[in-house]
Amino acid sequence: MSKLNVDTPSTHSAASAPEHIAIIMDGNGRWAKQRGLPRIAGHRAGAESVRRTVDACKSLGVKYLTLYAFSSENWNRPESEVKALMQLLERFLKEKTKEMMKQNVRLNAIGRINMLPEKTRKQLELAIETTKDNTDLTLNLALSYGGREEIVDATRSIAEKAINGEIDPAAIDNSTITKYLYTSEQPDPCLLIRTSGELRLSNFLLWQLSYAEIVILDKFWPDFTEADLIDAVTHFSGRQRRFGAL
């Protein structure tokens, strides 16, 4: 795990870009507080960072980008903030679906999506359906998502299959668990980026991040730039990934 100097952007070749990047987009509220603004202003600014990051990933040749947009714990925030976040998500989806079509970006969602408000869920489903055949970049939005909850859901599905005689319990292994995760058809992230300087996973992709390289940035998500992404990718490309071997 490394912290980067965010003041010295690096140059980078797309050839060494990781296939899958995951980002914990942290610090929207603190960004707003520093400026004497309401928290929702930080979330709006964070949405613009999402746009920049998608553009940068496209340029670098990244194939999968997973963004921690709304955690299972975020439901415990004040009702007014949750409502504003859902409205912001709806607006983002309405405005960006055409742009994703032009960019050949496929939208996907992971998490307990059934917990989203009906209007928000329908807008999300429409965006996913509209972009389903795009192939350049898959953008995963982790919504109502928790890593522990994901493993619980996978375990429950496997148990049901075992009860029905479709799975031999003795044959369950790592690949079995992976098959029943929300990200079952995608490679695990190679690189995790977290903004705001916090040093924790916050219940994000606990299974999938087992071997990911981790980069922490001491800046809030609304201030995240293309140069920051390039720096993180450059740092990643310089690491030796041994996966437990010598």
Backbone bond lengths (Angstrom), bond angles and torsions (degrees), N, CA, C in turn:
res aa  C-N    CA-C-N  psi(-1)  N-CA   C-N-CA  omega(-1)  CA-C   N-CA-C  phi
1 M - - - 1.470 - - 1.515 108.16 -
2 S 1.342 116.50 131.21 1.451 120.17 -176.69 1.513 111.20 -132.75
3 K 1.345 115.10 149.93 1.450 120.65 169.58 1.525 107.57 -103.62
4 L 1.323 115.61 137.83 1.453 119.83 -178.13 1.517 111.18 -100.45
5 N 1.321 114.81 150.11 1.459 120.91 167.63 1.520 106.60 -77.74
6 V 1.319 117.57 109.78 1.457 120.85 -173.37 1.525 112.70 -81.62
7 D 1.317 117.94 3.76 1.462 120.52 -177.70 1.528 113.11 -98.69
8 T 1.349 117.17 -4.17 1.460 118.78 -175.72 1.512 110.07 -127.50
9 P 1.345 118.67 79.37 1.447 121.26 179.79 1.514 111.74 -62.97
10 S 1.343 114.77 150.65 1.447 121.06 -177.08 1.519 110.23 -113.95
11 T 1.316 116.33 161.88 1.457 120.47 170.96 1.510 108.10 -87.34
12 H 1.358 116.02 158.50 1.451 118.00 -173.20 1.511 110.63 -156.49
13 S 1.308 117.15 144.74 1.457 122.75 174.72 1.511 110.09 -97.30
14 A 1.351 116.55 134.69 1.462 120.73 -179.19 1.521 112.13 -62.68
15 A 1.335 117.05 -19.56 1.459 119.98 -176.23 1.518 112.30 -61.47
16 S 1.341 118.00 -28.26 1.457 120.57 -176.73 1.527 112.65 -104.09
17 A 1.324 117.01 14.66 1.460 119.98 -179.72 1.522 110.38 -68.23
18 P 1.331 118.58 141.80 1.467 120.63 176.74 1.526 110.49 -65.99
19 E 1.319 116.07 149.64 1.466 120.28 -179.52 1.523 111.41 -68.39
20 H 1.346 116.69 -35.77 1.465 120.94 -174.23 1.521 108.71 -136.74
21 I 1.323 116.33 122.76 1.463 122.83 176.53 1.526 108.42 -114.11
22 A 1.319 116.40 135.32 1.465 122.11 173.79 1.528 108.04 -116.08
23 I 1.338 116.08 142.02 1.467 119.68 -177.25 1.530 110.05 -133.68
24 I 1.333 115.01 129.23 1.464 121.65 168.91 1.519 106.19 -92.38
25 M 1.329 116.24 106.46 1.466 122.29 -173.00 1.533 108.47 -86.15
26 D 1.309 116.39 85.22 1.464 121.00 -170.75 1.526 111.35 -107.11
27 G 1.335 115.92 143.83 1.460 120.48 169.45 1.516 115.77 110.58
28 N 1.323 119.27 8.85 1.469 120.27 -179.98 1.533 111.93 -59.20
29 G 1.348 115.49 -46.56 1.456 119.68 -177.45 1.514 112.53 -65.50
30 R 1.334 116.77 -41.78 1.464 120.27 -179.70 1.530 111.33 -68.94
31 W 1.335 115.83 -34.89 1.472 120.56 175.27 1.524 109.78 -58.76
32 A 1.334 116.39 -45.40 1.466 120.78 -179.88 1.530 111.38 -66.90
33 K 1.324 115.72 -41.48 1.469 120.00 -178.65 1.513 110.98 -61.54
34 Q 1.330 117.59 -41.14 1.465 121.21 178.84 1.526 112.12 -58.31
35 R 1.335 115.51 -27.53 1.462 121.40 -176.49 1.524 112.91 -102.13
36 G 1.339 116.26 6.64 1.449 120.21 179.93 1.514 113.34 68.27
37 L 1.326 116.63 28.56 1.465 122.60 -176.98 1.527 110.11 -108.71
38 P 1.329 117.98 158.43 1.465 120.01 173.95 1.521 110.58 -66.29
39 R 1.326 116.76 153.99 1.466 121.46 -175.99 1.524 111.98 -56.85
40 I 1.329 117.53 -35.62 1.460 119.69 -177.54 1.522 111.45 -63.15
41 A 1.354 117.06 -27.46 1.468 120.01 176.18 1.525 110.44 -63.34
42 G 1.326 116.31 -35.82 1.461 120.06 176.32 1.517 111.50 -67.05
43 H 1.325 116.87 -38.04 1.459 120.09 178.37 1.533 110.82 -67.12
44 R 1.336 116.83 -37.44 1.469 119.71 177.13 1.525 110.47 -63.90
45 A 1.328 115.54 -43.29 1.466 119.69 178.12 1.527 110.42 -64.25
46 G 1.344 116.17 -35.86 1.459 120.43 177.70 1.516 112.17 -64.52
47 A 1.337 117.27 -33.72 1.468 120.85 177.86 1.526 110.76 -63.10
48 E 1.328 116.51 -35.20 1.460 119.65 177.01 1.530 110.82 -67.91
49 S 1.330 117.00 -33.85 1.463 120.23 175.78 1.522 111.22 -65.16
50 V 1.326 116.30 -33.63 1.469 120.15 176.10 1.527 109.56 -60.33
51 R 1.325 116.60 -46.36 1.465 120.27 179.72 1.524 110.98 -58.34
52 R 1.345 116.23 -46.70 1.471 119.69 -179.68 1.520 110.99 -61.91
53 T 1.326 116.32 -39.44 1.465 120.54 -176.47 1.520 111.19 -69.37
54 V 1.326 117.09 -40.51 1.463 120.16 176.48 1.531 110.17 -60.91
55 D 1.324 116.47 -45.48 1.464 120.30 178.45 1.530 110.93 -58.92
56 A 1.337 116.21 -43.82 1.464 120.24 -177.98 1.526 111.51 -67.09
57 C 1.325 116.86 -40.53 1.466 119.99 178.64 1.520 111.12 -63.89
58 K 1.326 115.53 -39.10 1.466 119.45 175.92 1.526 110.43 -59.47
59 S 1.319 116.64 -45.63 1.465 121.28 -178.30 1.521 112.01 -63.99
60 L 1.338 116.21 -34.82 1.466 120.89 -177.43 1.527 112.80 -81.51
61 G 1.322 117.40 -15.26 1.454 120.30 -178.49 1.519 114.04 88.45
62 V 1.338 117.52 17.79 1.466 121.49 174.98 1.525 108.30 -67.33
63 K 1.330 117.39 138.07 1.470 120.74 -176.44 1.524 113.13 -97.24
64 Y 1.336 117.62 -26.45 1.467 121.55 -178.96 1.528 108.73 -136.54
65 L 1.330 115.44 135.02 1.455 121.90 176.56 1.519 107.58 -133.02
66 T 1.336 116.72 120.22 1.467 120.93 -179.81 1.522 109.23 -114.12
67 L 1.328 116.01 121.75 1.457 122.67 -176.41 1.521 110.24 -112.74
68 Y 1.328 116.04 128.32 1.471 122.17 178.12 1.517 106.99 -80.23
69 A 1.341 116.22 94.26 1.456 121.16 -171.10 1.527 113.80 -93.13
70 F 1.336 116.77 -37.62 1.469 120.67 -177.56 1.523 107.82 -156.08
71 S 1.317 116.10 112.90 1.464 120.07 -174.97 1.526 110.98 -85.27
72 S 1.329 115.58 165.26 1.463 120.38 175.78 1.523 110.68 -61.97
73 E 1.333 117.27 -30.33 1.461 121.35 178.40 1.528 112.49 -73.59
74 N 1.347 116.90 -23.01 1.461 119.71 -178.26 1.526 113.35 -65.55
75 W 1.323 117.39 -16.68 1.463 119.57 175.42 1.533 111.13 -63.48
76 N 1.338 117.05 -18.58 1.468 120.78 -179.28 1.524 112.85 -82.87
77 R 1.326 117.79 -2.27 1.454 120.77 178.26 1.532 109.84 -73.20
78 P 1.343 118.02 165.41 1.469 120.04 179.06 1.524 111.62 -52.32
79 E 1.324 116.21 141.40 1.466 121.44 -176.86 1.526 111.93 -55.16
80 S 1.334 116.81 -37.71 1.463 120.50 -178.75 1.526 111.44 -64.10
81 E 1.356 116.85 -38.37 1.463 120.01 179.69 1.520 110.66 -71.37
82 V 1.329 117.35 -40.92 1.465 120.36 178.50 1.528 109.89 -61.43
83 K 1.321 116.39 -44.55 1.470 120.25 179.37 1.527 110.92 -60.59
84 A 1.323 116.57 -43.36 1.464 120.76 179.54 1.525 110.87 -64.39
85 L 1.332 117.25 -38.29 1.463 121.05 178.61 1.522 111.35 -65.28
86 M 1.320 117.04 -40.85 1.469 120.44 178.28 1.531 110.91 -64.84
87 Q 1.331 116.07 -39.72 1.465 119.91 177.66 1.523 110.89 -66.23
88 L 1.325 116.40 -38.09 1.459 120.70 177.78 1.528 110.48 -65.07
89 L 1.325 116.66 -40.18 1.462 120.99 178.10 1.526 110.32 -63.06
90 E 1.316 116.88 -44.92 1.466 120.56 178.49 1.528 110.66 -58.59
91 R 1.325 115.89 -46.05 1.466 120.05 -179.49 1.522 110.96 -63.61
92 F 1.327 116.29 -42.41 1.460 120.98 178.43 1.524 110.60 -58.58
93 L 1.326 116.62 -45.59 1.464 120.62 -178.61 1.524 111.71 -65.05
94 K 1.333 116.37 -41.92 1.463 120.05 179.24 1.520 111.25 -62.66
95 E 1.321 115.84 -43.19 1.462 120.70 -175.05 1.516 112.92 -77.15
96 K 1.329 117.60 -31.46 1.458 120.57 -170.28 1.525 114.49 -99.11
97 T 1.328 118.81 -10.14 1.462 119.29 -177.36 1.532 110.92 -62.56
98 K 1.334 117.26 -44.78 1.469 119.97 178.00 1.523 110.88 -61.82
99 E 1.327 115.45 -40.08 1.457 119.93 178.70 1.530 110.98 -64.19
100 M 1.337 117.07 -40.45 1.464 120.21 177.87 1.522 111.07 -64.25
101 M 1.319 117.06 -34.85 1.460 119.99 177.18 1.526 110.39 -65.06
102 K 1.324 117.17 -42.50 1.464 120.70 178.67 1.523 111.44 -65.23
103 Q 1.332 116.04 -34.06 1.467 120.72 -177.29 1.524 112.64 -87.37
104 N 1.324 117.77 -4.25 1.466 122.12 -176.60 1.531 111.25 62.16
105 V 1.347 115.73 41.24 1.463 123.00 179.03 1.524 109.23 -102.42
106 R 1.307 116.18 130.25 1.469 121.62 177.00 1.515 109.18 -97.58
107 L 1.333 115.94 129.85 1.460 120.90 177.85 1.516 110.08 -93.72
108 N 1.325 115.39 138.76 1.460 122.13 176.32 1.531 107.24 -139.21
109 A 1.316 116.83 156.46 1.466 120.59 177.71 1.517 109.48 -130.52
110 I 1.327 116.36 141.52 1.453 121.38 175.95 1.524 108.45 -127.00
111 G 1.313 116.40 145.80 1.459 121.22 -178.48 1.514 110.25 128.16
112 R 1.315 115.63 -174.77 1.467 121.09 177.94 1.526 108.21 -86.52
113 I 1.333 114.09 76.36 1.458 122.19 -173.10 1.524 111.76 -62.74
114 N 1.321 116.70 -26.36 1.467 120.45 -179.13 1.532 112.27 -62.65
115 M 1.345 117.28 -16.48 1.463 121.01 -179.82 1.528 112.64 -82.66
116 L 1.331 117.73 -12.19 1.458 120.35 179.87 1.527 110.25 -70.21
117 P 1.338 118.04 151.55 1.465 120.03 174.34 1.528 110.05 -56.00
118 E 1.328 116.71 147.88 1.467 120.89 -174.10 1.528 112.26 -55.67
119 K 1.326 116.99 -45.22 1.459 119.93 -178.39 1.522 111.18 -61.85
120 T 1.316 116.03 -43.63 1.463 120.89 178.91 1.525 110.49 -64.19
121 R 1.321 116.08 -44.90 1.462 120.70 -178.81 1.533 111.70 -61.31
122 K 1.323 116.29 -42.29 1.470 119.88 -179.68 1.527 111.31 -65.28
123 Q 1.331 116.95 -39.62 1.457 119.98 177.23 1.526 110.86 -64.69
124 L 1.324 116.09 -38.82 1.462 121.03 177.05 1.521 110.64 -64.52
125 E 1.314 117.11 -47.51 1.463 121.46 180.00 1.524 111.69 -60.53
126 L 1.341 116.65 -37.95 1.465 120.57 178.27 1.526 110.78 -64.54
127 A 1.333 116.73 -43.50 1.464 120.49 179.65 1.527 111.29 -65.26
128 I 1.318 116.66 -39.50 1.473 120.91 178.43 1.522 110.38 -64.61
129 E 1.320 116.48 -45.11 1.468 120.76 -179.67 1.529 110.94 -64.93
130 T 1.321 116.61 -40.89 1.465 120.74 -177.46 1.523 111.70 -65.02
131 T 1.320 117.64 -36.06 1.474 122.09 -173.76 1.523 113.89 -100.07
132 K 1.324 117.82 6.53 1.466 121.03 -168.18 1.527 114.45 -61.92
133 D 1.315 118.66 -23.97 1.465 120.81 -177.45 1.520 113.14 -96.30
134 N 1.321 118.12 2.43 1.466 121.09 178.94 1.524 110.01 -74.45
135 T 1.328 115.94 150.27 1.470 119.08 -167.04 1.524 116.41 -129.82
136 D 1.341 119.38 -10.79 1.467 118.87 -174.34 1.523 112.53 -73.52
137 L 1.325 116.48 -45.42 1.465 121.36 -176.48 1.515 108.91 -145.21
138 T 1.330 117.22 134.41 1.462 121.71 172.07 1.522 108.41 -100.02
139 L 1.333 115.29 120.31 1.466 121.98 178.30 1.521 108.72 -101.54
140 N 1.330 116.13 109.93 1.465 121.63 176.59 1.521 109.54 -93.18
141 L 1.324 116.55 122.68 1.456 120.49 170.88 1.524 108.25 -99.83
142 A 1.325 117.01 118.71 1.461 121.32 176.65 1.524 107.27 -85.15
143 L 1.334 116.11 109.21 1.459 122.64 -173.13 1.519 109.57 -125.91
144 S 1.320 116.33 133.18 1.471 120.32 -173.57 1.526 108.25 49.54
145 Y 1.341 113.47 43.21 1.466 121.18 -171.17 1.527 111.91 -106.92
146 G 1.313 115.71 140.94 1.458 123.32 170.16 1.515 108.84 -145.70
147 G 1.329 116.98 135.43 1.462 120.19 -178.81 1.516 112.83 -63.38
148 R 1.326 117.66 -40.30 1.465 120.04 178.03 1.522 110.38 -65.91
149 E 1.341 116.05 -41.63 1.462 119.80 179.26 1.528 110.63 -62.49
150 E 1.329 116.66 -37.68 1.466 120.27 178.58 1.533 110.57 -61.94
151 I 1.323 116.70 -43.38 1.466 120.21 179.81 1.525 110.32 -67.65
152 V 1.345 117.16 -37.63 1.466 120.45 175.44 1.528 110.23 -60.86
153 D 1.332 117.19 -46.32 1.470 120.72 -179.72 1.526 110.76 -62.19
154 A 1.330 116.76 -41.63 1.462 120.12 178.84 1.522 110.81 -64.39
155 T 1.327 116.55 -43.34 1.461 121.42 -179.92 1.523 110.83 -62.84
156 R 1.332 116.51 -41.51 1.455 120.48 179.25 1.538 110.87 -62.47
157 S 1.321 116.53 -42.54 1.473 120.21 178.90 1.524 111.48 -63.43
158 I 1.339 115.76 -41.69 1.466 119.76 179.11 1.523 110.65 -65.50
159 A 1.336 116.51 -41.18 1.471 120.32 179.15 1.523 111.23 -62.19
160 E 1.325 116.80 -41.00 1.463 120.25 178.22 1.522 111.12 -62.68
161 K 1.331 116.58 -41.01 1.467 120.94 177.93 1.532 110.28 -64.78
162 A 1.326 116.17 -39.23 1.465 119.88 -179.72 1.528 110.53 -66.20
163 I 1.334 116.78 -42.26 1.463 120.65 178.43 1.522 111.08 -60.50
164 N 1.333 115.66 -37.20 1.463 120.28 -179.24 1.530 113.09 -82.94
165 G 1.327 116.67 2.62 1.453 120.52 178.26 1.513 114.27 78.48
166 E 1.338 117.82 13.41 1.465 121.20 -178.27 1.527 112.17 -88.72
167 I 1.321 116.45 -16.47 1.464 121.84 178.50 1.520 108.51 -133.12
168 D 1.347 116.09 134.45 1.464 121.48 174.31 1.530 107.57 -85.62
169 P 1.335 118.98 116.35 1.476 120.13 -179.22 1.516 113.33 -52.55
170 A 1.318 117.23 -33.26 1.466 120.03 -179.45 1.521 112.40 -68.48
171 A 1.328 116.39 -17.86 1.467 120.38 -177.13 1.529 112.84 -95.89
172 I 1.326 116.65 -1.13 1.470 119.52 -178.53 1.530 109.58 -69.61
173 D 1.341 115.78 128.82 1.461 121.46 179.11 1.525 109.07 -142.71
174 N 1.328 116.49 -169.38 1.463 120.10 -178.35 1.521 112.37 -56.60
175 S 1.328 116.10 -42.20 1.463 119.48 -177.89 1.521 111.57 -65.28
176 T 1.329 117.11 -30.03 1.464 120.43 177.16 1.523 110.29 -64.91
177 I 1.326 116.45 -47.13 1.459 120.48 179.09 1.528 109.83 -60.11
178 T 1.320 116.14 -47.29 1.459 121.39 -178.27 1.523 111.51 -57.12
179 K 1.312 116.45 -38.44 1.467 122.05 -177.60 1.523 112.14 -62.38
180 Y 1.331 117.78 -26.23 1.458 120.90 -175.50 1.527 113.27 -105.87
181 L 1.328 117.33 8.23 1.461 120.44 174.69 1.523 110.27 -79.16
182 Y 1.330 117.14 163.63 1.463 121.08 178.58 1.530 111.42 -60.65
183 T 1.325 116.49 -28.01 1.467 121.82 -176.10 1.522 112.30 -101.21
184 S 1.318 116.88 28.18 1.469 121.30 -169.82 1.530 113.98 -57.68
185 E 1.307 118.47 -28.69 1.469 120.73 -176.26 1.521 112.17 -97.66
186 Q 1.324 117.30 13.77 1.458 120.76 -176.48 1.535 110.69 -127.03
187 P 1.331 116.73 153.26 1.475 119.19 174.51 1.522 110.04 -70.29
188 D 1.320 116.41 153.98 1.462 120.63 176.49 1.537 109.71 -66.54
189 P 1.331 117.57 150.72 1.469 119.31 176.08 1.523 111.54 -60.51
190 C 1.323 115.67 138.55 1.465 121.52 174.67 1.525 110.52 -87.41
191 L 1.332 115.58 -29.13 1.456 121.44 -172.87 1.527 109.62 -135.60
192 L 1.326 116.52 130.14 1.460 122.77 172.08 1.517 108.58 -111.27
193 I 1.327 115.88 128.06 1.463 122.14 174.96 1.526 107.76 -113.32
194 R 1.335 116.29 133.45 1.463 120.00 173.32 1.517 109.12 -127.18
195 T 1.322 115.73 130.06 1.454 119.91 175.84 1.527 110.12 -92.41
196 S 1.320 116.15 169.14 1.471 127.57 175.92 1.516 114.19 83.11
197 G 1.338 118.05 -1.43 1.458 120.54 174.44 1.510 116.21 83.17
198 E 1.326 118.06 -2.79 1.469 120.35 179.71 1.530 110.60 -71.80
199 L 1.343 116.36 143.26 1.464 121.89 -174.26 1.525 110.90 -111.17
200 R 1.327 116.81 62.80 1.461 120.46 177.32 1.522 109.85 -154.31
201 L 1.339 115.53 161.25 1.465 121.21 -178.84 1.525 113.09 -85.92
202 S 1.334 117.14 -21.13 1.464 121.59 177.36 1.528 112.75 54.08
203 N 1.339 116.49 42.58 1.460 121.35 173.59 1.529 112.29 64.68
204 F 1.318 117.38 34.81 1.464 122.85 -176.39 1.521 110.69 -111.73
205 L 1.321 117.47 119.74 1.469 123.97 172.52 1.532 111.81 47.62
206 L 1.323 116.39 50.21 1.463 120.52 -172.59 1.519 112.71 -60.49
207 W 1.323 117.73 -37.18 1.469 121.17 178.74 1.519 110.21 -77.26
208 Q 1.320 116.89 -47.10 1.462 121.77 -171.23 1.525 113.60 -70.04
209 L 1.321 117.01 -25.34 1.468 120.20 -175.73 1.528 113.31 -90.65
210 S 1.320 117.04 12.24 1.469 120.72 -175.22 1.521 113.33 -52.60
211 Y 1.335 117.92 -36.97 1.462 121.39 -176.47 1.527 112.54 -120.51
212 A 1.312 117.36 15.27 1.463 120.23 -179.05 1.525 110.96 -72.96
213 E 1.309 115.68 146.24 1.455 121.23 168.77 1.528 107.41 -78.30
214 I 1.334 117.29 142.77 1.459 121.47 -174.14 1.527 110.09 -120.03
215 V 1.327 115.18 130.77 1.461 121.52 176.76 1.528 107.94 -125.61
216 I 1.335 116.84 127.54 1.457 123.28 179.50 1.525 108.91 -108.87
217 L 1.323 116.66 131.97 1.465 121.17 178.14 1.525 110.06 -112.76
218 D 1.326 115.79 135.51 1.466 121.60 179.39 1.525 110.74 -87.60
219 K 1.318 115.61 54.32 1.463 120.05 173.32 1.518 108.10 -149.05
220 F 1.320 116.42 155.62 1.449 120.15 -178.46 1.527 110.82 -79.35
221 W 1.321 115.46 155.69 1.459 120.52 -174.57 1.532 113.84 -54.54
222 P 1.323 121.69 -42.81 1.467 119.15 -179.96 1.530 114.23 -59.15
223 D 1.336 117.13 -20.87 1.467 121.07 179.63 1.526 112.78 -93.17
224 F 1.328 117.17 1.63 1.466 121.22 -178.09 1.522 109.57 -70.19
225 T 1.328 116.43 131.43 1.464 121.74 -175.10 1.522 111.35 -122.75
226 E 1.318 114.55 171.74 1.462 120.22 175.16 1.527 110.47 -59.61
227 A 1.328 116.83 -37.94 1.466 120.46 179.06 1.525 111.05 -62.35
228 D 1.329 117.55 -37.01 1.461 120.72 177.70 1.526 110.80 -64.79
229 L 1.330 116.11 -41.66 1.460 119.43 178.28 1.520 110.70 -63.39
230 I 1.321 116.48 -44.04 1.463 120.64 179.67 1.524 110.60 -62.72
231 D 1.328 117.44 -40.99 1.463 120.99 176.80 1.531 111.14 -59.35
232 A 1.345 115.91 -45.32 1.467 120.33 -178.88 1.520 110.68 -64.15
233 V 1.327 116.59 -41.62 1.463 120.79 179.83 1.522 110.50 -67.55
234 T 1.326 117.08 -39.24 1.466 120.77 177.28 1.524 110.14 -62.67
235 H 1.322 116.12 -42.86 1.466 121.05 177.93 1.533 109.70 -61.56
236 F 1.323 116.48 -43.50 1.464 121.86 178.28 1.526 111.14 -59.87
237 S 1.318 116.66 -45.36 1.469 120.06 -175.26 1.523 112.10 -66.89
238 G 1.345 117.07 -18.72 1.453 120.01 179.44 1.515 113.98 -90.54
239 R 1.328 117.91 -1.43 1.461 120.80 -179.46 1.533 111.06 -90.80
240 Q 1.315 115.03 150.97 1.461 121.39 174.45 1.513 108.24 -97.12
241 R 1.317 118.18 115.07 1.455 122.57 -175.95 1.529 108.59 -96.08
242 R 1.336 116.79 109.78 1.469 121.48 -172.26 1.531 113.26 -102.20
243 F 1.325 119.11 -16.67 1.454 122.68 179.54 1.526 112.88 51.15
244 G 1.344 115.96 39.79 1.452 120.98 177.63 1.512 114.75 89.99
245 A 1.344 117.70 -11.09 1.472 121.07 179.08 1.525 109.30 -89.27
246 L 1.340 116.14 175.60 1.455 121.38 179.11 1.514 110.94 -80.04
